[in-house]
Amino acid sequence: MDKTFSIQEFPHDAGAVGRWCKLLFGESIETTVDVAGVTIHPRPRELTPAELEQLESVLRAAKPFKLGVDKTHIVAGGEDYATVTVESVGDSIDVLVRDERVTVPLVDGTGKLEVAAEAATVEPLVVKAADELVYGFDSVEVIAE
């Protein structure tokens, strides 16, 4: 049986809810997000009452989070940089850059972070939320050449 959580203006899409289910329960559960809230469909399996309670707690604590980047390729050497724009709520937010925690101050819900590299990167520099259970899974990548 479908279960709907009435969460007005839920700040994420069904894909994020599916990823939270995978993170919490080891598998993605089919969901929809609309003006009524978040609906959990019992596919591929029904969630237990405890799992539904845990998921509802995560969904109700979810905060909006969006990342943007002005360029995805930079010149290595430290003089060129990409500007990452962070949008969320509160005075600041912690993001991970190369798995290092960086606090970005927010003014009116927006903050900026400059990403540079001294040497060319084999793997892209990834910027994402430090706490995915609260902010979701948005990320940006920058390649230094």
N, C-alpha and C positions, 0 to 999 in steps of 0.2 A: 504494500500500500504506500502511495506517495505521502511524503511528510513535507509540509510547507512551514518555514520559519518566517513570520511577518517581520521583516527588517526593512524599514523605509529607507529609500535612497542608499541601498547597499553599494559600496564603492568598488566592487570588483565584478568580473564576469563569471560565467559558468565554468570556463576553463580554469580559473584560479581555484574555484571551489573543488573541482575535480582533482587538481594538484594537491590541495590541502588534504583531501580524502586519501590520496596515495601516500602522502607524507605521514598521516596519522594511522592509517589502517592497512597500508601496503598495497592498496589497489584503488584505482579511480572509480568513483561511483557516478552514475549519470545524474546530472543536475540541470536545472534551468534557473535563470535569474530574470525576473521581470518586476513590474510595479507592485505586485502582491508580495514580493520577497524572494526567498530562495526555496526552491522545491527540490527535494531529494527523491529520486526515482529508485525503486529497489532493483536496480540492475547494475552490475551483474548479481548482486545479492542484497538482501535486506540488512540494514545496520541494526545492531542490538540497541536496546534502550540506552545503555551506557555510552555506546558510540555516538548515538544521536545527541545525547546530552553534551558530550565532549565537542562534537562538531558545532553544535549551536553556540557553545561558549566561544569557540574560535571565531565563528562568523560574527557574533555580536561585538567582539573586541576588534574586528578588522577596521583598519584605518585606510583612508585613501592614500595612494602612492603612485606617482608617475615620474618616469625619467625621460629625458630627452638629451640629445647630444648634437652639437653644431657640426662636428665632422668625425668620421669614423677612422680616418687615417691621419697620422701625424708623422713628422720627421723626428727620428730619434736624435738625441743630443741635449735635450733639456730646454731648448729655446722655443720649440713649437709645442702647442698644447691644444687639447680639446676641452671645450666648456660643457660640463654636464649640468643640466637644469633638473632640480629635484622639486617636486610638488607634493605636499602632504599637509598635515595639520600639526599644530604645536609650535614651540619655539625653536626646535632643532630635531634632527633625525640622524641616526647612525646608519651609515652605509658601509659596505665592504668594497674596497678597491684592492684587487690582488689579495683577497682574503684578509686585509688589514682594516680594522675598524677606524672610520673617519667620521667625526661629527660635523654635520653641515647645518649651520644656523639658517633658520627660516624667517623671512620677513613677509608678512601677509601670505603665508603658505608657500613661498617659493625661496629656494636657495640655489647657489651655484658652487660648483667644484671644478677646479682646473686639473686636468689629467695630463701628465707629461711622462716621458721615459728617457733615461740616459742612453739606453742601448736598444737596438731593434728587438722586437718581441717575437718569439716563436708562436706563442699563444696570445690571443687578444687580451687586453686589459679589460676585465669585467667589473662593472659597477652594478651593485644590487643592494637591496635592503639587508641590513644585518639581521633583522628578525622577520623572516618570511611568514611566520605564523600570525603576525600582526599586519604586515604591510603587503604581503603577496609576493609575486614572482617576477615583476617587471625588472628588466636589466638592459644595459647598453654595453656595447663592446667597442674598444678603440684599439687599432693596430698601429704599432710604432715601426716604421721602416727606416 
